Amino acid sequence: MPPGVPYIIGNEAAERFSFYGMKAILAIFMTKHLLDLTGTPARMSEAEATEWVHNFGSAVYFFPILGAVVSDWLFGKYRTILWLSMVYCAGHAVLALMEVPQWMGLEPRTLLGIGLGLISVGGGGIKPCVSAHVGDQFGRRNQHLLTKVFGWFYFSINFGAMFSSLLTPKLLEEFGPGVAFGVPGVLMGVATFVFWWGRNTFVHIPPAGKAFFVETFSPVGLRAIGNLIPLYLFVAMFWALFDQTASAWVLQAEKMERTVHTAPFPEDGTPGMRPAAWRVLDVLLTPSQPVADETPRVQRWELLSSQLQAVNPLLVMLMIPVFTYGVYPALGRLFEVTPLRKIGIGMFVTVLAFLVSTWIQMLIDGGGRPHIGWQVLAYVILTAAEVMVSITALEFSYTQAPTRMKSFVMGLYLLSVTMGNLFVARVNAYIQRAEAAGTRSGLEGANYYGFFTACMLATALLYVAWSQFYRGRTYIQGANEHAPAGGEEPATPRVEA
């Protein structure tokens, strides 16, 4: 592996801890903890909080296209990442100040908007640069390692996300929003330092200047963009469903039985002799009250609704090697496992995940309180879909982008997340208007989840038809050095469905 890769992976783990820790508590903060300048509760409704979460998600994934242009045209990936990381840190600082709005003289809701805006600019702007910067460390001689390094890159994302999703909700419950939003800010500072520390080990691809526009609007560049845009429109629906794990699924978990039972105490029953793992759970989870008929040797904890999001990154870390070394080779005995086929299978698996969440909501609507284990099942299915769709699309986007427009194409890919989140935000805005008018939206309860399940199924079927006609080329840094800017590239492998 190139020497700069460990610094990029370390930076990504800390940055993802920062981002997902903050995002994990947004919906609960807005519906339970939001106050006004006088300290009076100013909580949002579930539909309004969901709209805020997805508007924020759409903004985070809109700014990558601007960061990509600035990076590929003017400043290069390294400087763009470093400078925008500082904006990112400022956004976390503003969120932490919501607990003391008197210092700023602004309403907490206003501070929330400013903080999320700064994080959108900083966090969104660095996204395409970081993933493209990973690929830039590889050339013709070690390009065979790209699949592995993108797997590790995604592993680091989920390593940071898992711990932050467990810890940050607990910080919110125990210490309030100042600490809960402040700790992710500290981790973003750590991420920035780790990235700066590795500056002398990176392969630095200089900005292309005017050549960026020449290549982007050349026949080669336009062909690559035209090939990929339909793919991103299909993938947008996957993100519309997946990103509701931070909104609708959190709010659904509030209505579920979240008590879990763990392994018994040691044989002597001495609490002080319990393994360290149990003591960690005492810190991260909320101990439940003992039940009279329950043996004292069994420990019970209650998960916070926003902590369930930690299931996803944990499963991703487990599933990446399972799919890489087990599932894909097994499928390869039946048919050729191309990137486009992986994505298509993942879309149908996403339908199954939301069918489970639809069934859960039907039980809740009927007055039941299903156990959180059913939502864990939905997470298992959705995470399998994520491994097939998200990781594959990330690597595929990099390889299909001509050499001088890698960040730009990664930014286009991330726009699919923006489109998915905007769709969810608009649906929830419609629900709010119906509630305000005292009418039915038709998307109450299980109908809400059923609507998105149907949308995903229709998208998956259309994707299968489109993917049969995809034709593209693979571009790796160092493999096409002698190609004239804006001209035809030397022959490279074609990519088909």
Buried (B, 14 or more C-beta within 10 A) or exposed (E): EBEBBBBBBBBBBBBBBBBBBBBBBBBBBBBBBBBEBEEEEBEBBBBBBBBBBBBBBBBBBBBBBBBBBBBBBEBBBBBBBBBBBEBBBBBBBBBBBBBEBEEBEBBBBBBBBBBBBBBBBBBBBBBBBBBBBBBBBBBEEBBEBBEEBBBBBBBBBBBBBBBBBBBBBBBBBEEBBBBBBBBBBBBBBBBBEBBBEBEEBBBBBEBBEEBBBBBBEBEBBEBBBEBBEBBBBBBBBBBBBBBBBBBBBBBBBBBBBBBBEBEEBBEEEEEEEBEEEBEEBEEBBBEBEEEEEEEEEEBBBBBBBBBBBBBBBBBBBBBBEEBBEEBBEEBEEEEEBBBBBBBBBBBBBBBBBBBBBBBBBBBBEEEEEBBBEBBBBBBBBBBBBBBBBBBBBBBBBBBBBBBBBBBBBBBBBBBBBBBBBBBBBBBBBBBBEBBEEEEEBEBEEBBBBBBBBEBBBEBBEBBBEBBEEBEBBBBBBBBBEEBEBBEEBEEBEEBEB
